[in-house]
């Protein structure tokens, strides 16, 4: 959900963006359409309501928002069949808007489309979603001269790009000399297993207790929801380390170089490639100043994970990855249950296996706990700062 003050700020951003685009002289400000996804759908719906001269509004995976039978004009709602919460939101908005209608000439057209076999992220790349939006715009303005069919296949090439960089990363890291630092004797497996799940659940409960004092968990570090995730990993990591009680050693130069090499591969192959597909990856200064502090906060979790899995290889690494995913999702699911304001985390849950898996593919904990922890903390902190909005 989007709080009203957050929606107001983002609405002003949309108005400023249109004003800046108008100054270029390249657009026709008398024929405006707005399309938004997820939180952006709230902005689109608000914009179409506040600006009645908007010809059409398209809300993809819509958040809860108030509309009327009159505004926004020519309203199209889309949601994926695998995101029932947003499909429910779309149905409620359609009812408020007066139900299905095909009267485009007066601006009263309304339609809801469920896009098959997609969820909150993949709907952005769905040919069905693209063609539905285009058909709606053609019905609003008429078919545009010179328009051609287009299928966006960038996400497929993005997937190949990620695989390529992971292979390069693995080959590069494995070619580096192993660290000669003595990591000490590993804790018993039962203790390592208990540590991760206990750290996860304890972090959620501690932050919930903090919320009872009036602290807004969704606004920590000046980052909506993302700040909570960063602090959560920090607390969970510290508690896990207290249970595992590892020998925390001073990292050697080679171990740090190995970790930075893995981070570079993740930053380039996953992040920067994604910049050209779906996610603005380069951080603005206000976000960038948070990166190092956030990375330090995240270090304990990844160090604990490195200690937990330091003897694993092959299927053992897969097993620890799955266990890490279960521990993190369990903690976040409990957080959503205790703090409904953190509901946006629910959208992140399907991506957790991918985020943690890419890190474990890029580097093995056998290279050292620091070599494992540094790229994990630096990459995840950058990703969270790129994804979640500032206050």
Secondary structure, 3 states (H helix, E strand, C coil): CCCHHHHHHHHHHHHHHHHHHHCCCCCCCCCCEEEEECHHHHHHHHHHHHCCCCCEEEEECCCCCCCCCCCCCCEEEEEECCCHHHHHHHHHHHHHCCCCECCCCCCCCEEEEEECCCCCCHHHHCHHHHHHHHHHHHHHHCCCCCCCCCCCCHHHHHHHHHHHHHHHHHHHHHHCCCCCCCCCCCCCHHHHHHHHHHHHHHHHHHHHHHHCCCCCHHHHHHECCHHHHHHHHHHHHHHHHHHHCCCCCCCCHHHHHHHHHHHHHHHHHHHHHHHCCCCCCCCCHHHHCCHHHHHHHHHHHHHHHHHHCCCCCCHHHHHHHHHHHHHHHHHHHHHHHHCHHHHHHHHCHHHHHHHHHHHHHHCCHHHCHHHHHHHHHHHHHHHHHHHCCEC
